[in-house]
């Protein structure tokens, strides 16, 4: 487990506990009591820290390398998962993975960005930054869902769409725009969960949905705090200020009416209890299914469009 | 030129006109070729450098008068959006930046919407104002696009969006990101009403603006040399640590890569768009001023509210002003010639 800077006090306690555990292999009752006392203290400390995370700290948690990623969700909550590859135009993009499978027994299209969990995987998945091919594959899969009238579930976790020459050459803008347009066109429910980082256009391309949920410590923003700071403050050193000003936390977005629900994370963040976090996301998706299924194709599309038409309209 | 025109005329002019004809800077340098450009010459050349053909950025007022050509147009007012929803503050308060931009441009937000005619067709133009916070898209701009789309559908008009924007407006945070799907819903309404949606991509069209409504047009027209792309050049350079190709993200580059239909110089934009609209909307208007139905064709697939568009013949009879939205409102617009003078005057005075 890698600790974040602000988790230092917990880290020290945990280290002590580990040490005590080592010496107490004999089964000393006093030591066991001490361990349990310290564990309670560590948990309390963790809770304290995590109930008042600053926006900048949330950015770190949302990007935590051990946070559950797309593949962890697929393994834990999708049965019969059948990945589908390629955009039928140019190539296959491993940054954005998608396919068909079942969540809670219901057939659906599932897709999302995979950041990768070690260096090799990170490179393979391009750190979760999709190129036009990724968005065109997403578009294709949404149309597949529409044709067979099964819901779409998207798990969002990306720093943003990939900024590269090839991506621009092949129309990154057009790919994202077309993907958004497809989200607005399909006549099946779309449920979207921001599981880590919701990075700007790269996120909204697959998060234009009927229900949008966020994990408690995930973030969703129009620009990265670093990017915002370097433009508006003219220095990346102001990223913490930018993170606060941008209102990018799940709690802020709920207040702004942009998301529908916040999914509570296990004590100390999703990276401390991966499976539990994943299961809570599944429960929320099931709730989303219950709210939207069965659906009338025209009504569901109409209400999705109305929802977006209203965002930013004076009351 | 003699002493009389040199010394007397300006004085006489000051009697007949209250407009200052002399701009602050008589000369400016072309940002592309460094050639010296005389203000009046530049204006007459539609803001295009006569040395190298570079298209300089122009005001929204100039943009509209160029696009509508000789024909009159009316402004469509855009409802205000909630101001500063995040109470955003960087080095400066967003609310202060907004007031400054409003004072500078004399408009509420970075978009102007107008209804008029291009070719023989009704057209709604939604033009971005780059001078207003870099043309960035927040809820106010989103509102402008929605209003433009609704007007187009109501008036059976084509929609032409003219982005000139660095992208989403950071100071409105996630709400500005949400304008991406919102603007796409808006232009979708136009498309589904069977009306053409054109995009005239001008310098610059980047970020969230390029990745939403600006890239889903029926037809994409780009202005020569305009920067169009998703990610900023600096970001890309820092990511790939390589030099970028020389014409990277220019209109011509996008044309070569199949992202736009054509690159059209300013002087031909009115004619080109007019021709395209006439072709695409033939079925709506019918030829010779008749409706599609009396031409023996089926009427347009969607309900058009019982309105009959004005055909070429009716216009030839001087009915240019029969734009439905103008009905019941103050007199007909100025005759073409007078309007042109007004437009030119506005252009000269550099105001909107």
Interface residues (C-beta under 8 A of the other chain):
Chain A: X161 X162 X163 X164 X165 X167 X168 X169 X170 X171 X172 X173 X174 X176 X177 X178 X180 X181 X183 X184 X185 X200 X201 X204 X205 X208 X220 X221 X222 X223 X227 X228 X231 X232 X233 X238 X241 X242 X245 X246 X247 X248 X252 X253 X256 X258 X305 X308 X309 X311 X312 X313 X314 X315
Chain B: X79 X80 X81 X82 X85 X86 X88 X89 X90 X91 X138 X139 X142 X143 X146 X168 X170 X172 X173 X174 X175 X176 X177 X178 X179 X180 X181 X182 X184 X185 X186 X188 X207 X208 X210 X211 X212 X213 X214 X215 X216 X228 X229 X230 X231 X232 X235 X236 X239 X240 X242 X244 X245 X248 X249 X257 X258 X259
